[in-house]
Amino acid sequence: MDSLFSPIGIATIGILVYSAILHEIAHGYVAGKLGDPTARLLGRLTLDPRPHIDPFLSLILPLLLFLSNTGIIFGGAKPVPVDSFNLKDGRKDIALVSLAGPATNIALVIVATILFKLLNGNYQGNLGILVIFLGLIIKVNLSLAIFNLLPIPPLDGSKIFALILPEKIADSYLSLSSIGTLLLLVFLMFPIGGFSLMSLVSVVYTFCLHMLGLV
């Protein structure tokens, strides 16, 4: 396992922080396009990391995953505020806003994969540094996309999944967000009956790498 303070460790944390920030900016930008200016008015459409840092999602969760040697590190930034009353088409627009974040991470994965393949895995000199950096971008953003698309409140996937549920059931389902973060931590770190959420993420992650032709 690379040291947290090694060049790879520092680069990974930096990429994670800014990938999570771009994820949240995408939420706020799409919300603005759909009628809700809340994120823009609160100064959340910025690359300055300070308004975005969340102690648990941005620091504690990535550190726990790193120290547990899971092989996959992800986290997040402070969720951008979205006022659903400002949106033109409530539930549908909430789903679109939620989808924007993971879609941004997937777009970064695609761009980094194309560049990685164009360089043909050349690990010589300065190109080698770039190839390693691109590999980290792929690893981090693919992990973020998979994690956030899980249909577990309060993750983005839950709001997308709620769109296909009857409204009353969807409201009850999304209300689990209040305890969702704690449940996610338990499911990630502690296997239940030999299964953990991390194992599911790892399987999907490996499958996606195969689909991208990276393994």
N, C-alpha and C positions, 0 to 999 in steps of 0.2 A: 504493500500500500504506500503510495506517495505521501510524504509528510505534508501536513496542512500548509507549512511555510516553505515548501519547495516551489520552484517556478511553476510546475504543473498545478500544484495545489492552489497557489495564488491566482493563476490564470483561470482555473476552474471556478473559483469563487467570484472573480470579476465577471466572467461570462454569465454565471448564474444570476448575479445581481442585475445586470443590464438586460438579460433576456427576460427576467421577471418584470422589469420596469417596462420594457416594450410591450409585454403581454398586457399589463394594466393600462398603458397608454392606448392600446388598441381598443380595449373595453370603453374607455372614456371617449375616444374619437368617434367610435360607431354610435355610442349613446348620443353624442352631440348631433350627429347626422340624422338621428331618429327623433330629435326634439328635446333632449335633456342636456342642458349646458352645465350641470352640476360639477362634473369633473374639471371642466375648463375654468369655471369660476373659482374653484378651490385650489387652482394652481397645480393640478395633478397631471396635466399634459406636458410634462417636462422631463428631460433626461437627468436632471439633478436628482441624485438618489435620496436625498434627505427627506422629501415628503413621502417617499414610497417605502422606506424601511419599516418592516414589521419585526419585532423582536423574536417571535416564534418562527414565523415562516421564512424570514430572511437569514436568521442566524442560528437559532437553536435546532430546528429540523435538519438543515444541511449538515450541521456539525454532528448531530446524532447519527445520521446516515453515514457520514465519513468515518467516524470512529468505530461504527459497527461493521465496517468493511463490506458493505452490501454490494459494491461495484457500481451502484447507480446512485447519483446524488441529485436531488431536486429540492425545491423550496418555492418561495413565492415572495411577492411584495404585498404591501398593505392594499387590500381591495379598494378600487376606486368607488366612490359613492355614486349610485345610480338611483334617481327618483323615478319610479315606474309611472307616477302620475303625469310626468311630462312626456312620456312616450306615446306615440300615435296609436300603436296597436299592442297594448299591454304585454300579454304572454308571449306573443310571437316576437316582439321587439326585444324582450328580455332574453329570449333564446338566441337571437342574433347578436346581441351585445356579449353574451356569454361565449358564443362560438368564436368571436373575434380574437380573443386572447390565444386559445390553442391554435387557431388558424395562423396567427402571426408566428408562433413557434414552429409550426410545420413549414411555413414559407422559408424561415431561416434554415431549417434542416435541408430543404430542397436546394436552396441556393448554395449552401456550404457543401452539399454532396456533389453538385455539378462542378464546383471549383476543385474539390478534392480529386474527382476523377480526371479532370483536365490536367491536373498536376501529376496524375498517374502514380500517386504515392511516393513522390520523389522526396526522400528524407535527407538530401544533401544541402549543406550550407543554409542560407537564408530561406530557401524554399522549404527546407525541412522544418524550420520553425513555423512557417505558414501552414504546412500540411498538418502539423500537430495541433495548431490553433484551430484549424477547420474541423479536425476530428473532435476537439473538445466542444465546439459549437454544436456539432451534430449530436454528440452524447447528451449534453445538457438540455438542448431544446427538444429533443425527442422524448427525454424523460419528463420534462415539464408538460408537453402536450399529452402524453399518455396519462400522467397523474391527474391533470386537470379535467380530462374527459371522463374520468371515473364517475358513474352516476350516484355519487354519495354527497349529500349536502354537507358543506356549503360549496363544493367544487362546481366548476362550470358545467360539467357533464350532468349534474342533477337538474340544472335549470333548462338544459336542452331536452333531457328526458321528460321533464315535467310537462313539456308542451304536448305530449301524446296522451297524457292522463286527463281524466275528468277534472274540472276545476277544483272541486272540493277535496278530492284525493290529492291533487297536486299541491294544494295549500298545506294540507297536513304533512305531506312528504317533505316539502321545503322547510316546514317549521322545525325539522330536526337539525337545522343548521346550528341551533344554539348549543347542541352537544356534539355536533359533527366533528369539530377539530379534535376533541378528546378521543372520540371513537376512531378517527383516522390514525391517530398516534398509536393507539392500542393495536389496531389491525395491521399497521405497518411493522411494528417492532416486536410483536408477540404472536407467534404462530398458534393457531387454534385448530386442534386435530390434525396437525401437520401442514396446515395451510396458513399462509399469511398474505396480506395484500401486497407485500413486497415481491412475493413469488409470482403473483399474477402480473405485476408490472414488469418483472424481469422476463417473463415468457413473451409478453406482447412486445417488449423492447427488442428482444432477440429476433422475433418474427419480422419486425419492421426493418431491422438491419439486413436481414436476408432479402427482403423485398427491394431494398435500396441497392443490393449487390455489394454490401460493405463487409460481408463475412462469407 
